[in-house]
């Protein structure tokens, strides 16, 4: 199991602008899991506990925290993607990043491998029967890729 230190270490390698929250409470995380019908594991759970929400350069990552706008709230955005958008997001996916073209980068909560949930790409132009494309083996790896591309 990765510690929250891994996210901190990744962020230290980024020399652009970073903004983040002070971390979500156990209650906020449990409430989000309950309402979405999922369980967070590994580095994504650590991200929520340590930071709550995060901006890296111009990239806004959804999260938890009273101080963030509705468009970046993890629970609300995922519920919106499941109920208001087409194709609707499957219930096992949790959207945490919009690529700017309407596609979502999501946590796939169906499997935990080596303590981590993988990250997949949900294409808004593909149909509801699409198989989400694999992006990274963990949120930590996804964040590393994002920072490398900045």
C-alpha positions in Angstrom: 0.0 0.0 0.0 1.4 3.4 -1.0 1.6 6.1 1.6 0.4 9.7 1.0 4.1 10.5 0.7 4.1 9.2 -2.9 1.7 11.9 -4.1 3.8 14.5 -2.2 7.0 13.2 -3.8 5.4 13.4 -7.3 4.3 17.0 -6.7 7.7 18.0 -5.5 9.0 17.1 -9.0 6.7 19.7 -10.6 8.0 23.2 -10.7 4.8 24.9 -12.0 1.9 26.2 -10.0 0.2 23.8 -7.6 -2.9 24.5 -5.6 -4.5 22.0 -3.3 -6.9 21.5 -0.3 -6.0 20.5 3.2 -7.4 16.9 2.8 -10.9 15.4 3.0 -12.2 14.1 6.3 -12.9 10.4 6.9 -16.6 11.3 7.0 -16.5 13.2 3.6 -14.7 10.3 2.0 -17.1 7.7 3.4 -20.1 9.9 2.4 -18.8 10.1 -1.2 -18.1 6.4 -1.3 -21.6 5.6 -0.1 -23.3 8.0 -2.5 -21.3 6.7 -5.5 -21.5 3.0 -4.4 -17.7 2.5 -4.5 -14.7 2.1 -2.3 -11.5 4.1 -2.9 -8.1 2.4 -2.5 -4.4 3.0 -2.8 -3.0 6.3 -4.0 -6.4 7.8 -4.9 -7.6 7.3 -1.4 -4.4 8.8 -0.2 -4.9 11.8 -2.5 -8.3 12.5 -1.0 -7.1 12.2 2.6 -3.9 14.3 2.1 -5.1 16.9 -0.4 -8.9 16.6 -1.0 -8.5 18.4 -4.4 -5.6 19.4 -6.6 -4.7 21.8 -9.4 -1.4 21.1 -11.3 -0.6 23.9 -13.7 -3.8 24.4 -15.7 -5.1 20.9 -14.8 -8.0 20.7 -12.4 -8.4 17.3 -10.7 -11.8 16.7 -9.1 -11.9 16.2 -5.4 -13.6 16.8 -2.1 -13.7 20.0 0.0 -16.1 22.8 0.8 -14.0 25.4 -0.9 -14.0 24.1 -4.5 -16.5 25.0 -7.2 -19.3 22.6 -8.2 -17.5 21.7 -11.5 -14.7 20.0 -9.7 -16.5 18.2 -7.0 -15.8 14.5 -7.3 -19.2 13.2 -6.1 -21.3 15.7 -8.0 -19.4 15.5 -11.2 -19.5 11.7 -11.2 -23.2 11.6 -10.5 -23.8 14.1 -13.3 -21.7 12.0 -15.7 -23.8 8.9 -14.7 -27.2 10.5 -15.0 -27.1 13.6 -17.2 -24.5 12.8 -19.9 -24.5 10.6 -22.9 -23.1 8.0 -22.9 -23.8 7.6 -19.2 -20.8 6.7 -17.1 -21.0 3.1 -15.7 -21.5 2.9 -11.9 -18.1 1.3 -11.4 -16.2 4.4 -12.8 -15.5 7.6 -10.8 -14.7 10.6 -13.0 -11.9 12.8 -11.6 -10.5 14.7 -14.6 -12.0 16.2 -17.8 -9.5 16.4 -20.7 -11.1 19.5 -22.0 -12.9 17.7 -24.9 -15.7 16.2 -22.8 -13.8 12.9 -22.1 -13.3 11.7 -18.5 -10.3 10.1 -16.9 -11.8 7.7 -14.3 -11.0 5.5 -11.4 -12.0 1.9 -12.2 -13.3 0.6 -8.9 -14.0 -2.9 -10.0 -10.6 -4.3 -9.2 -7.8 -3.6 -6.7 -4.5 -4.9 -8.0 -1.4 -4.6 -5.6 -3.5 -2.2 -3.5 -4.3 0.1 -6.5 -7.3 0.8 -8.7 -6.4 1.5 -12.4 -7.2 4.6 -14.3 -9.2 4.4 -17.6 -10.4 6.8 -20.3 -14.1 7.2 -20.9 -14.7 8.5 -24.5 -17.8 10.7 -24.7 -18.0 10.0 -28.5 -18.0 6.2 -28.1 -21.2 4.5 -27.1 -22.4 3.2 -23.7 -21.0 -0.3 -24.5 -17.4 0.9 -24.9 -14.6 -0.8 -23.0 -12.8 2.1 -21.2 -9.2 2.4 -22.4 -6.5 1.7 -19.9 -4.4 4.8 -19.0 -2.4 4.0 -15.9 -2.1 1.3 -13.2 -2.8 3.8 -10.4 -3.7 7.4 -9.6 0.0 8.0 -8.6 1.2 6.8 -12.1 -1.5 8.9 -13.8 -0.4 12.0 -11.9 3.2 11.3 -12.9 2.2 11.2 -16.5 0.2 14.4 -16.2 3.2 16.2 -14.6 5.6 14.9 -17.2 3.3 16.3 -20.0 3.0 19.7 -18.4 
